[in-house]
Amino acid sequence: MVNINVKIIVVSVLFSGLLLFPRISSADTSAPDHAFTNQDQSVRSNYLIFSTGYVRGELKGNEDLEIIPFSVRVGLDINDFAGIHGDSSLQLGIEPFVNTIIAPDRGIEAGINIGLRYMTPMADGVSIFGEISSGPAYFGIDTVEQGDAGFNFLSQFGAGLQVELSRNMAFNTAYRFRHLSNAGFTQPNDGINTNAIIAGLSFSY
């Protein structure tokens, strides 16, 4: 397993969110002329992104971990705060999720991630993005790696593609590498690494 310092990731992401929230909440969020591409506002638009997909990893004992994810991401563009100009955008995202574990046992994985997504256009109506996020999560099955079901942290990073379908709607797809651990608060804590393919629709408002 890859050794990732989850405490540092979690603290960094949460601190960024707390630092940005007062500026974001006071900014003008009126609808732009084109919700996905207008560049005139400090917080240009809000997004709701509904996503699902497939997650797979390998547990000790050669057991496959399989999960069907479902999340709702609330995204805010923060270009002005970050000093980004031009066609690219930086988004602060808050993403609650409720995922269904289907193997090796049935269970629920639920929590909330906070993170950043950087997006840049590649062609008319097509953009690519990279993202990183972390947050608390409940993992609902017993494993050798994490012991009894209970509290953990889920950290993830990845890259994806967004294709505009209309003025206020776009299709998103992405790969994510996920790392689940409890940051050393309890033992065992060997961590669980998984790979995810997600897809969904984003709506601007």
GICOR-V415960 format. One record per run of one state. SS is the DSSP state (2 for helix, 1 for strand, 0 for the rest). FROM is the first residue (numbers start at 1). TO is the last residue. If there is no record, write none. Layout:
# GICOR-V415960
ss:SS from:FROM to:TO
ss:SS from:FROM to:TO
This chain:
# GICOR-V415960
ss:0 from:1 to:5
ss:2 from:6 to:25
ss:0 from:26 to:45
ss:1 from:46 to:59
ss:0 from:60 to:62
ss:1 from:63 to:68
ss:0 from:69 to:69
ss:1 from:70 to:77
ss:0 from:78 to:78
ss:2 from:79 to:82
ss:0 from:83 to:88
ss:1 from:89 to:103
ss:0 from:104 to:106
ss:1 from:107 to:123
ss:0 from:124 to:125
ss:1 from:126 to:139
ss:0 from:140 to:142
ss:1 from:143 to:143
ss:0 from:144 to:146
ss:1 from:147 to:147
ss:0 from:148 to:149
ss:1 from:150 to:166
ss:0 from:167 to:168
ss:1 from:169 to:181
ss:0 from:182 to:191
ss:1 from:192 to:204
ss:0 from:205 to:205
